[in-house]
Amino acid sequence: MTLVRAVIVAWLAALIALMPGAARAEGVELAQLATHRVDDGLELSFSTRFELSRAAEDALHKGVPLYFVAEATVLRSRWYWRDARVAQTERSWRLAWQPLTRQYRVSTGGLHQSFATLDEAMTALRGQSGWRVAEPKDIEDGGSYYLEFSYRLDVSQLPRPMQIGLQAGFALSVDQKRQFGADFALKP
């Protein structure tokens, strides 16, 4: 009896794994996070892996733009008081569907770029390289520093009716806290 039960459980687990997005966990995986010191400060590069849920994709196609936010904070460790925030920066992206041109538009700051498919637009949202997060005056060689990084789908920018009955498919986020080495490269 237990062998039959084990086979049925394994078969159901395989079936659930193959089902579309409704049954899978919708999260963000941080594939790469790295920093390096350059002449004009500290630069951050990251890449993520995630897929939009069916609910988020439907909202996008109905004209609701989605906002993604990356935040990076550099802190200096202190033994005598709370850690000092030496630099903090934030970058946001807006993903929208343009029904007249049948293209996806990714906007950040005053720059806009159009894409023919959602996959191409998502590729542009999943990572960043050469993002300056600290000035040279903010980081000294003698201190002990660490980085707090987060990347998320900003649900506070969704229309209020969608926020009230917020579905689990809109909760995409990842947070990471990593120490710097002596050369300001992140430790694993």
C-alpha positions in Angstrom: 0.0 0.0 0.0 2.8 2.5 0.8 4.5 1.8 -2.6 1.3 2.7 -4.4 0.9 5.8 -2.3 4.5 6.9 -3.0 4.0 6.4 -6.7 0.7 8.5 -6.6 2.4 11.3 -4.6 5.4 11.4 -7.0 3.0 11.4 -10.0 1.0 14.3 -8.5 4.1 16.3 -7.7 5.4 15.9 -11.3 2.0 17.0 -12.6 1.9 20.1 -10.4 5.5 21.0 -11.4 4.4 20.9 -15.1 1.3 23.0 -14.6 1.3 26.7 -15.8 2.1 29.5 -13.4 -1.0 29.1 -11.2 0.5 26.3 -9.2 4.2 27.3 -9.2 5.7 29.7 -6.7 6.2 33.1 -8.3 9.3 34.6 -6.8 12.5 36.4 -7.8 15.8 34.6 -7.8 18.9 36.7 -7.6 21.2 35.1 -10.2 24.2 37.5 -9.9 25.1 40.3 -7.6 28.5 41.9 -7.8 30.3 45.2 -7.1 33.6 46.7 -8.2 35.4 49.8 -7.3 36.1 52.2 -10.1 37.6 55.7 -10.3 34.3 57.5 -9.9 32.9 55.3 -7.0 31.4 51.9 -6.5 29.4 50.2 -9.3 26.8 47.4 -8.8 25.7 44.8 -11.3 22.9 42.4 -10.8 20.7 39.9 -12.7 17.5 38.2 -11.6 15.4 35.4 -12.8 11.6 35.6 -12.5 8.4 35.3 -14.6 5.3 37.4 -14.3 2.2 35.6 -12.9 -0.9 35.2 -15.0 -2.7 37.8 -12.9 0.2 40.4 -13.4 0.3 39.6 -17.2 -3.5 40.1 -17.5 -3.3 43.4 -15.6 -0.5 44.6 -17.9 -2.6 43.7 -21.1 -5.6 45.6 -19.6 -3.6 48.8 -19.4 -2.1 48.7 -15.9 1.6 49.5 -15.9 3.9 47.5 -13.6 6.7 49.2 -11.7 9.9 47.4 -10.7 12.2 49.0 -8.1 15.9 48.2 -7.2 17.3 49.7 -4.0 21.0 49.6 -2.9 22.3 50.9 0.4 25.9 50.9 1.4 26.5 50.9 5.2 29.6 51.2 7.3 29.7 48.9 10.4 30.3 50.7 13.7 30.7 49.0 17.1 29.7 52.0 19.2 26.5 53.1 17.5 24.1 52.0 14.8 25.7 51.4 11.4 26.1 54.5 9.3 24.4 54.8 5.9 27.0 56.2 3.6 25.1 55.9 0.3 21.6 55.0 -0.8 20.2 54.8 -4.3 17.1 53.6 -6.0 16.3 52.9 -9.6 12.8 52.2 -11.0 11.4 50.8 -14.2 7.9 51.1 -15.7 6.6 48.3 -17.9 3.6 49.1 -20.0 1.7 47.6 -22.9 1.0 49.9 -25.9 -2.1 48.6 -27.6 -1.9 50.9 -30.7 1.6 49.9 -31.6 1.3 46.4 -30.1 4.6 46.8 -28.2 5.8 46.7 -24.7 7.5 49.8 -23.4 10.1 49.9 -20.6 10.8 53.4 -19.1 13.4 54.4 -16.6 13.9 58.1 -15.8 13.4 59.9 -19.1 14.5 57.0 -21.3 12.0 54.7 -23.1 12.6 51.6 -25.1 10.0 49.6 -27.0 10.0 45.8 -27.4 8.0 43.5 -29.7 7.5 40.7 -27.2 7.1 40.5 -23.4 10.1 38.2 -23.1 12.4 40.9 -24.7 10.9 43.5 -22.3 11.4 41.3 -19.3 15.0 40.7 -20.3 15.6 44.4 -20.0 14.0 44.5 -16.5 15.9 41.5 -15.1 19.3 43.1 -14.7 21.5 46.1 -14.6 25.3 46.6 -14.9 27.5 49.5 -14.2 25.0 51.2 -11.8 27.0 53.6 -9.6 25.8 53.3 -6.0 28.5 55.2 -4.1 30.8 58.1 -4.6 34.6 57.8 -4.0 34.4 60.1 -0.9 31.7 57.8 0.6 33.9 54.7 0.8 37.3 54.6 2.6 39.7 51.7 2.5 40.0 51.4 6.3 36.3 50.8 7.1 34.1 47.7 7.2 31.2 48.1 4.8 28.2 46.0 3.7 25.5 46.2 1.0 21.8 45.9 1.4 20.1 45.2 -1.9 16.4 44.7 -2.8 14.5 44.2 -6.1 10.8 44.0 -6.2 7.6 44.6 -8.1 6.2 47.8 -6.5 2.6 47.0 -5.6 2.1 50.4 -4.0 2.1 51.9 -7.6 -0.8 49.6 -8.7 -4.3 51.2 -8.8 -6.1 51.2 -5.3 -8.8 48.6 -6.3 -6.0 46.1 -7.2 -4.2 46.8 -3.9 -7.3 46.0 -1.8 -7.7 42.4 -3.1 -4.0 42.0 -3.9 -3.3 38.5 -5.2 -0.2 36.5 -4.3 1.0 36.6 -7.9 2.0 40.3 -7.6 4.4 39.6 -4.7 7.7 39.5 -6.5 10.8 40.5 -4.4 14.2 39.6 -3.3 16.4 41.0 -0.5 20.1 40.4 0.0 22.6 41.6 2.6 26.3 41.0 1.8 29.7 42.1 3.2 32.3 43.8 1.2 35.9 42.5 0.9 39.0 44.7 1.1 38.7 45.5 -2.6 35.0 46.3 -2.3 34.0 43.1 -4.1 31.1 41.3 -2.5 31.8 38.3 -0.4 29.8 35.1 -1.2 
